[in-house]
Amino acid sequence: MRKPKAKKSATKAKAKPATIDRAAVDAKRAKAYGDMEPHVCDLVKMGTIAFQLFDDPNRELYDFAVCRLSEMLYQFKAQYYAEEFPH
């Protein structure tokens, strides 16, 4: 009787690490940071307005400014973290 041939175990080829074009990543980051500038300026302006209204007798204006600033910050965070960059 003939013995059955042993099956060779399948060897998986190791995945080659992807090469990252550092110049392209740096250019993408530079553009992303440049695109953030007007949003950061808007956040600073709104923070300044909220600060100036802190001692105002009309508390509703201060509350509005702080709530609006909070919304703007959450939007900014969502926009910033939506962008993915390779490490």
C-alpha positions, 0 to 999 in steps of 0.5 A, a space after each residue: 500500500 502506498 502512503 498518501 503524500 503529505 500536503 505542503 503547508 501553505 506559506 503566506 508571503 509577508 506583506 511588504 511595508 508600504 513606502 510613504 512619500 514623506 514629501 507628499 504627506 508633508 505637503 498634505 499636512 501643510 495644506 491642511 494646516 493652512 486651511 485651518 487658519 481662518 477657522 482658528 481665527 474665528 475661534 479666537 474672535 468668538 472666545 474674545 467676544 465671550 470673554 468681553 461679555 462675561 461681566 455684561 449685565 445681559 447674561 443671555 448674550 454671554 450664554 449665547 456666545 459661550 454656547 456658540 463657541 462650544 459648537 464651533 470648537 466641536 465642529 473644528 475638532 470633527 473637521 481636524 480629526 476627519 483628516 488622516 495622515 500616515 505615521 
